[in-house]
Amino acid sequence: MNLEMLLNGYLNDPRCFKIVDRVTASQPHQIQLTNLHGSAAPFIVSAVFNHASASQLNHLIILRDAEEAAYFHNTLENITSALNLFYFPSSFKNKKNYRLLNASHVMLRTECLTRFSNPHGENRVGAIVTYPEALFEKVVKPEVLNKSRIEVKKGEELDAEFVIQVLVEYGFERADFV
């Protein structure tokens, strides 16, 4: 049995249809999957995400902790290339010191929020994998994020002084090496 056959098996399973019915219902529903083992949960999420009725919805998957969310995200990313999938971690390096930011996590959060705050983007529909600790952090409002974004396109000529001026206005400090 190959990966495609396994994914199709989940996609055509009546139990996944029940989940899709709940996800696509007019009233919001919280769904909790229990007693799943191994990679069953990512396969079910993939089947629900790829089902025709739920394929145009954004999905939020909340797991118990950072480690479980990271493994889930990695598995989901490996079993399907069809998902527009984002990992939404906490910004901090550890739970004891909230002054130390993890720069790569801040980038992941920003990319995720930017993509999901854009109402007209072609890649807007997707899934976010996260955990409660990461959700409790304050985030920038979508309107503020969209106003503060600088879009640069391949081949576009930029005025370096203008870009530096905008970055300074956003609170960046000039440095010789970053």
VOGU-3710 file (C-alpha; in Angstrom, 3 decimals, decimal comma):
1> mnlemllngy> 0,000/0,000/0,000  1,451/3,369/-0,966  0,848/6,807/0,556  -1,707/7,827/-2,082  -3,835/4,737/-1,429  -3,692/5,373/2,317  -4,719/9,029/1,900  -7,618/7,968/-0,364  -8,692/5,396/2,209  -9,035/8,110/4,826
11> lndprcfkiv> -10,639/10,521/2,355  -13,373/7,980/1,563  -13,934/6,779/5,134  -17,505/7,431/6,426  -16,105/8,590/9,785  -14,205/11,361/8,008  -17,450/12,342/6,252  -19,018/12,835/9,699  -16,160/15,129/10,695  -16,523/17,079/7,446
21> drvtasqphq> -20,260/17,484/8,130  -19,491/18,960/11,545  -16,746/21,239/10,201  -18,924/22,595/7,383  -22,092/23,037/9,483  -23,512/26,552/9,696  -22,928/26,668/13,464  -19,296/26,598/14,656  -18,219/23,309/16,203  -15,286/22,245/18,297
31> iqltnlhgsa> -14,106/18,791/17,376  -11,881/16,694/19,571  -10,365/13,489/18,247  -9,351/10,975/20,911  -7,791/7,513/21,074  -5,885/7,940/17,833  -2,475/6,335/17,532  0,601/7,028/15,458  -0,071/9,250/12,470  -3,827/8,651/12,360
41> apfivsavfn> -4,687/12,236/13,378  -2,645/13,894/10,583  -4,186/11,505/8,049  -7,679/12,411/9,267  -6,918/16,145/9,165  -5,542/15,723/5,643  -8,702/13,866/4,575  -10,956/16,553/6,052  -8,903/19,380/4,553  -8,927/17,785/1,099
51> hasasqlnhl> -12,632/16,882/1,128  -14,534/18,949/-1,460  -16,935/20,406/1,138  -14,197/21,615/3,498  -11,431/22,464/1,046  -12,212/26,202/1,000  -12,198/26,594/4,785  -9,335/27,583/7,028  -8,535/25,021/9,708  -7,050/25,542/13,170
61> iilrdaeeaa> -5,524/22,472/14,804  -4,676/22,933/18,489  -2,538/20,295/20,166  -1,514/19,884/23,809  1,997/21,353/23,674  4,767/22,667/21,440  6,424/19,295/20,893  3,200/17,549/19,910  2,279/20,435/17,580  5,706/20,407/15,906
71> yfhntlenit> 5,581/16,645/15,307  2,004/16,881/14,026  2,924/19,724/11,664  5,946/17,819/10,372  3,935/14,643/9,762  1,129/16,525/8,050  3,627/18,382/5,885  5,312/15,109/4,899  2,162/13,165/3,983  0,634/15,822/1,775
81> salnlfyfps> 1,924/18,628/-0,380  -1,592/19,963/-0,985  -1,895/21,770/2,331  -1,131/25,415/2,774  0,176/24,576/6,234  1,602/26,807/8,944  3,152/26,112/12,327  2,251/28,827/14,848  4,701/28,583/17,768  5,220/30,717/20,846
91> sfknkknyrl> 7,552/33,670/20,310  9,671/32,961/23,351  12,761/30,795/23,810  11,529/29,294/27,063  8,584/29,465/29,450  10,587/30,962/32,319  11,974/34,035/30,589  9,522/35,986/28,477  12,144/38,547/27,499  14,110/36,196/25,260
101> lnashvmlrt> 12,482/36,020/21,840  13,094/33,174/19,431  13,635/35,024/16,129  12,742/32,051/13,928  9,471/31,555/15,805  8,633/35,237/15,437  9,182/34,844/11,673  6,919/31,761/11,533  4,167/33,596/13,438  4,468/36,662/11,194
111> ecltrfsnph> 4,324/34,604/8,001  1,265/32,748/9,262  -0,574/35,905/10,339  0,327/37,706/7,125  -1,002/34,883/4,980  -4,225/34,483/6,943  -4,901/38,206/7,266  -4,892/38,660/3,490  -8,550/38,174/2,450  -7,828/37,909/-1,262
121> genrvgaivt> -4,602/35,933/-1,479  -4,580/32,889/-3,711  -2,952/30,844/-0,942  -5,171/32,134/1,856  -6,983/28,879/2,605  -4,945/26,634/4,802  -4,337/25,078/8,170  -2,616/26,360/11,276  -1,074/23,906/13,729  -0,472/25,337/17,182
131> ypealfekvv> -0,847/24,837/20,928  -2,532/26,838/23,734  0,596/28,631/24,964  1,217/30,108/21,504  -2,401/31,225/21,157  -2,314/33,217/24,399  0,247/35,681/23,042  -0,952/38,993/21,742  -0,717/39,489/17,984  -0,853/42,451/15,664
141> kpevlnksri> -4,264/43,334/14,266  -4,602/42,388/10,570  -5,216/46,005/9,559  -2,021/47,172/11,273  -0,053/44,267/9,820  -1,281/45,021/6,284  -0,467/48,739/6,637  3,032/47,966/7,921  3,966/45,552/5,158  6,421/46,367/2,405
151> evkkgeelda> 5,934/44,239/-0,691  8,969/43,622/-2,857  8,660/41,852/-6,189  11,350/40,108/-8,189  12,907/42,475/-10,717  11,427/45,573/-9,065  13,774/48,501/-8,490  13,739/49,924/-4,984  14,912/53,228/-3,607  17,274/52,107/-0,842
161> efviqvlvey> 16,903/55,351/1,124  13,105/55,024/1,085  13,280/51,431/2,347  15,731/52,446/5,105  13,469/55,353/6,096  10,418/53,077/6,327  12,319/50,483/8,360  13,547/53,154/10,781  9,937/54,360/11,159  8,972/50,779/12,040
171> gferadfv> 11,553/50,763/14,845  14,484/49,035/13,187  17,985/50,241/14,059  20,794/50,458/11,536  23,610/47,980/12,075  26,668/46,921/10,119  25,866/43,238/10,431  22,580/41,414/11,051
//
